[in-house]
Amino acid sequence: MSAIVDYQQAFEGDAELIASIPDEAQLTQWASLVLEHLNTGEKELTVRFVDDDESQALNSEYRGKDKPTNVLSFPFECPPEVPLNLLGDLVICVPVIAREADVQQKSVNDHYAHMVIHGTLHLLGFDHIEDDEAEAMEQLEITLLAKLSIDDPYQDD
């Protein structure tokens, strides 16, 4: 495997939402798919599952947006002389994922897979601020999700 995942389940609440959270093996599969496709070699990342309050606090502090969001990516910037394979952290908001999956009429598990792939790409430096960057990132996500037999998440946009 190309990904080493530090799994952190910090969400407390609804049992159905807790049951929907992917396990470490799924997270490893999804992150590894990205790393293998881009031939990055082995990388370590933390994936933390949180509630609306923690997501909103982090989103407000680091992005200036005072609302919870589906996934936040915090790349680790290692000095070049330090040989670490640490990629960074993903913070995934369980209730937001559930709400979005419902509104978008997709499975919660497929939405988690998309957000882990999306977030891992952010950790690797991909972005979607400019239109051309967004198009390239979305196409890569579509390609990777297809390998998991997951439909194009942007087909209705």
C-alpha positions as CSV (number, residue, x, y, z in Angstrom):
1,M,0.0,0.0,0.0
2,S,1.1,3.6,-0.7
3,A,-0.9,5.2,2.2
4,I,-0.4,4.9,5.9
5,V,-3.5,6.3,7.6
6,D,-3.7,7.5,11.2
7,Y,-7.4,7.1,11.8
8,Q,-9.1,9.4,14.3
9,Q,-12.8,9.1,15.0
10,A,-13.7,12.1,17.2
11,F,-17.4,12.3,16.2
12,E,-19.9,11.5,18.9
13,G,-23.6,11.5,18.3
14,D,-26.1,9.7,16.2
15,A,-25.4,6.0,16.0
16,E,-26.4,5.8,12.4
17,L,-23.9,8.5,11.4
18,I,-21.2,6.8,13.5
19,A,-22.0,3.5,11.6
20,S,-21.6,5.3,8.3
21,I,-18.0,6.3,9.0
22,P,-15.6,4.4,6.8
23,D,-13.0,2.1,8.5
24,E,-9.3,2.4,8.3
25,A,-9.0,-0.1,5.5
26,Q,-11.4,1.9,3.2
27,L,-9.5,5.1,4.0
28,T,-6.2,3.4,3.2
29,Q,-7.6,2.0,-0.1
30,W,-8.9,5.5,-1.2
31,A,-5.8,7.4,-0.3
32,S,-3.6,4.7,-1.8
33,L,-5.5,4.9,-5.1
34,V,-4.5,8.6,-5.3
35,L,-0.9,8.0,-4.3
36,E,-0.4,5.0,-6.7
37,H,-2.1,6.9,-9.6
38,L,0.3,9.8,-9.1
39,N,3.3,7.5,-8.3
40,T,4.2,9.4,-5.2
41,G,5.5,6.5,-3.1
42,E,4.4,5.8,0.4
43,K,2.9,8.7,2.4
44,E,1.3,9.0,5.8
45,L,-1.8,11.0,6.5
46,T,-4.2,11.6,9.3
47,V,-7.9,11.3,8.7
48,R,-10.0,12.8,11.5
49,F,-13.8,12.5,11.6
50,V,-15.5,15.4,13.5
51,D,-18.8,17.1,14.2
52,D,-20.2,20.3,12.9
53,D,-18.8,22.4,15.7
54,E,-15.2,21.3,15.3
55,S,-15.4,21.6,11.5
56,Q,-16.9,25.1,11.8
57,A,-14.2,26.2,14.2
58,L,-11.4,25.0,12.0
59,N,-13.0,26.3,8.8
60,S,-13.5,29.7,10.5
61,E,-9.9,29.8,11.9
62,Y,-8.1,28.6,8.8
63,R,-10.3,29.6,5.9
64,G,-12.3,32.5,7.3
65,K,-15.6,30.7,6.6
66,D,-17.8,30.5,9.6
67,K,-19.6,27.3,8.8
68,P,-18.9,23.6,8.8
69,T,-17.6,22.0,5.6
70,N,-17.2,18.5,4.2
71,V,-13.4,18.2,4.2
72,L,-10.5,20.3,5.3
73,S,-7.0,19.6,4.2
74,F,-3.9,20.6,6.1
75,P,-0.7,19.8,4.2
76,F,2.4,19.2,6.2
77,E,5.2,21.3,5.0
78,C,8.4,19.5,5.8
79,P,11.8,21.1,5.4
80,P,13.6,19.5,2.4
81,E,16.5,18.3,4.6
82,V,14.1,16.3,6.8
83,P,13.2,12.9,5.3
84,L,9.6,12.4,6.4
85,N,6.8,10.9,4.3
86,L,4.1,12.8,6.2
87,L,1.6,14.2,3.8
88,G,-0.8,16.0,6.2
89,D,-4.2,15.9,7.8
90,L,-7.7,15.6,6.5
91,V,-10.6,16.6,8.8
92,I,-14.0,15.3,7.6
93,C,-17.3,16.5,9.0
94,V,-19.6,13.5,9.5
95,P,-22.9,15.4,9.5
96,V,-22.0,17.5,6.5
97,I,-21.1,14.4,4.5
98,A,-24.4,12.8,5.5
99,R,-26.4,15.9,4.5
100,E,-24.6,16.4,1.2
101,A,-25.0,12.7,0.3
102,D,-28.7,12.9,1.0
103,V,-29.2,16.2,-1.1
104,Q,-27.0,14.8,-3.9
105,Q,-28.8,11.5,-3.8
106,K,-25.7,9.4,-3.6
107,S,-24.5,6.8,-1.1
108,V,-22.7,8.1,2.0
109,N,-19.8,5.7,1.4
110,D,-19.3,7.0,-2.2
111,H,-19.3,10.6,-0.9
112,Y,-16.7,9.7,1.8
113,A,-14.6,8.1,-0.9
114,H,-14.9,11.3,-3.0
115,M,-13.9,13.5,-0.1
116,V,-10.9,11.4,0.9
117,I,-9.7,11.5,-2.8
118,H,-10.4,15.2,-3.1
119,G,-8.7,16.0,0.2
120,T,-5.7,13.8,-0.6
121,L,-5.2,15.6,-3.9
122,H,-5.3,18.9,-1.9
123,L,-2.6,17.5,0.4
124,L,-0.5,16.8,-2.7
125,G,-0.9,20.4,-3.9
126,F,-3.8,20.2,-6.3
127,D,-6.3,23.1,-6.1
128,H,-9.5,24.3,-7.7
129,I,-9.2,28.1,-7.4
130,E,-8.6,28.8,-11.0
131,D,-10.9,27.2,-13.7
132,D,-8.1,25.3,-15.4
133,E,-6.9,23.9,-12.0
134,A,-10.5,23.0,-11.1
135,E,-11.1,21.2,-14.4
136,A,-7.8,19.2,-14.0
137,M,-8.6,18.3,-10.4
138,E,-12.2,17.3,-11.1
139,Q,-11.1,15.1,-14.1
140,L,-8.5,13.3,-11.9
141,E,-11.2,12.8,-9.2
142,I,-13.6,11.4,-11.8
143,T,-10.9,9.0,-13.1
144,L,-10.0,7.7,-9.7
145,L,-13.6,7.3,-8.6
146,A,-14.4,5.4,-11.7
147,K,-11.7,2.9,-10.6
148,L,-13.9,2.3,-7.6
149,S,-17.1,2.1,-9.7
150,I,-18.3,5.4,-8.4
151,D,-20.2,7.7,-10.7
152,D,-18.9,11.1,-11.7
153,P,-19.8,13.4,-8.7
154,Y,-19.8,16.4,-11.0
155,Q,-22.2,15.1,-13.6
156,D,-25.1,17.3,-12.3
157,D,-23.0,20.5,-12.0
